[in-house]
Amino acid sequence: MKIWVNGGLRAADDARVSVLDHGLTVGDGIFETVRTADGSPFALTRHLDRLTRSALGLGLPAPDLDEVRRACAAVIEANPAPLGRLRITYTGGISPLGSDRGTAGPGLVVALGEVKRRPDTTAVITVPWTRNERGALTGLKTTSYAENVVALARAHEHGASEALFANTVGRLCEGTGSNVFVVLDGQLHTPPVASGCLAGITRALAVEWTGAHETDLPFDVLDRAEEIFLTSTLRDIQAVHRVDGRELPGGPGPVTAKAMRVFDERAGDDLDP
Ligand code: PLP
C-alpha cells in the first residue's frame, strides 16, 4: 500500500504526518472520499470543487487542484484495485501548540482503501443530538467527525448502519455520513442544504436524475414516510427497511427501486470529461 504524503508516495509504514499537525491537534482539516472503479475516480471534479469550498470555508488556502489530481492518479496507479475509496485529507499543517493555524503550509494526504459491498437495504435509527444549521462549519466537510462517530456507534448498538439527525429547529437533516430521501404520497423529497446537511454529491446527482423535491421536512416525517433511502459516495442509493422500531414494507419500495435503477444507469456516464 502506497500513500501520498506531502509531495510524494510513501510505503504505508513510512507515511508520517507531524504530531503537531493542526488537523490532528484541533481537527483543523477537511476531506473527501471518492470512489474508484477500474482506476477511474467517480465525479472527481465535483469532489475537488467541494474540497475547495470546504478549505475556503475553514480559512485554509485553496488546495492546488493540479497537485491533488496528480496525487490521486499516483495513488490509484500504485495501488491497482477493481474498486476503491480514495481518501483526500487536507489539513492546517504543522503549527506550534497554541497557535491559530499551521505555519508550514497545509498538509495533503491521499490514500486508497477498500470498498465493502453494502446490502441493498439497511436499518437506521434516529438520535437525540442535533445538527447545527447555522454553525461556522455547517456544510463543510471537515475532519471533525467525532460527533458522527458517537452517533454511528449508537446505531451499531441498535443493529442499524446509520443514525439520522434533526437540526436545531426539529427539521429532518442527514445521517452521520449520508443524506436522506423520503417518499410522501408517492413523491420523492430530500431536505434542502439550508437544513444544515452536507451538500452530498450523490444527493445532488439523485436530485438531478430523479427530479426529487428539496423540501423542508419535520423530523417526524420518518414516522410516516412510505419509503426512505440514504445516499452517499460509498452507498450510492441504499433503501431503509427499518427506522427505529418501524418496519418499512418489503425491500426497496417502487420509488426507491426506480431511483436505484436510474442511478445505476447514469452513474456509468463519464462525469469528468
Ligand atoms: N452527509 C455527511 C455528514 C457525510 O459525511 C457524507 C459523506 O461522507 C454525506 C452526507 C454524503 O455525501 P456524498 O454523497 O458526497 O458522499
Residues whose N, C-alpha, C, O or C-beta is under 5 A from the ligand:
A	BS01	PLP	E174 G175 T176 G177 S178 N179 L198 A199 G200 I201 T202 R203 T231 S232 T233
